[in-house]
């Protein structure tokens, strides 16, 4: 959760993983340029009322990643 959510995303960009699941990643918007290197399926979960990832930040991330068929984003 939180920092580890960001680390999962970054590991998926650096290594040939089979799959990755990221829960409530913080500061992910600073690493969106790494998304093209993610080849595995990745699921990213966000909390709608998360004070550490404001709605505007979630929208930025979702917009940047939503066109990638291997990236699945959920907001709860």
LUMMARZA-594383 format. One line per 4 residues: number of its first residue (from 1); their letters; for each residue x, y, z of C-alpha. Coordinates in nm, 3 decimals. Each point is the difference from the previous one (the first is absolute). Layout:
N
NUM = a = X,Y,Z; ...
//
This chain:
76
1 = xxxx = 0.000,0.000,0.000; 0.100,0.361,-0.055; 0.376,0.011,-0.066; 0.008,-0.369,-0.089
5 = xxxx = -0.278,0.067,-0.251; 0.232,0.235,-0.184; 0.289,-0.246,0.030; -0.208,-0.279,-0.156
9 = xxxx = -0.074,0.223,-0.300; 0.368,0.091,-0.034; 0.113,-0.363,0.034; -0.242,-0.099,-0.275
13 = xxxx = 0.166,0.261,-0.221; 0.350,-0.128,0.076; -0.043,-0.378,0.009; -0.178,-0.265,-0.203
17 = xxxx = -0.275,-0.081,0.251; -0.292,-0.233,-0.070; -0.250,0.235,0.165; -0.009,0.286,0.250
21 = xxxx = -0.256,0.145,0.241; 0.043,0.348,0.145; -0.210,0.119,0.294; -0.043,0.373,0.065
25 = xxxx = 0.326,0.117,-0.160; 0.130,0.342,0.097; 0.202,0.223,-0.233; -0.079,-0.223,-0.297
29 = xxxx = -0.059,0.308,-0.213; 0.376,0.065,0.015; 0.069,-0.329,-0.180; -0.257,-0.009,-0.279
33 = xxxx = 0.279,0.005,-0.258; 0.092,-0.354,0.110; -0.337,-0.145,-0.102; 0.107,-0.098,-0.351
37 = xxxx = 0.258,-0.236,0.149; -0.263,-0.197,0.193; -0.073,-0.313,-0.202; -0.187,-0.206,0.258
41 = xxxx = -0.358,0.041,0.111; -0.016,0.250,0.284; -0.297,0.083,0.221; 0.007,0.330,0.187
45 = xxxx = -0.245,0.071,0.281; -0.086,0.348,0.125; -0.216,0.116,0.290; -0.240,0.279,-0.092
49 = xxxx = 0.047,0.179,0.332; 0.375,-0.057,0.031; 0.151,0.320,0.137; 0.343,-0.095,-0.138
53 = xxxx = -0.121,-0.034,-0.360; -0.240,0.287,-0.069; -0.271,-0.045,-0.261; 0.181,0.227,-0.248
57 = xxxx = 0.313,-0.215,0.028; -0.205,-0.316,-0.053; -0.156,0.158,-0.312; 0.347,0.084,-0.138
61 = xxxx = 0.119,-0.357,0.055; -0.317,-0.154,-0.139; 0.012,0.218,-0.313; 0.365,-0.087,-0.063
65 = xxxx = -0.040,-0.375,0.048; -0.356,-0.078,-0.113; 0.098,-0.060,-0.363; 0.242,-0.277,0.095
69 = xxxx = -0.174,-0.338,-0.036; 0.212,-0.169,0.267; -0.072,0.264,0.265; -0.321,-0.042,0.203
73 = xxxx = -0.091,0.282,0.237; -0.270,-0.019,0.264; -0.135,0.279,0.222; -0.186,-0.098,0.316
//
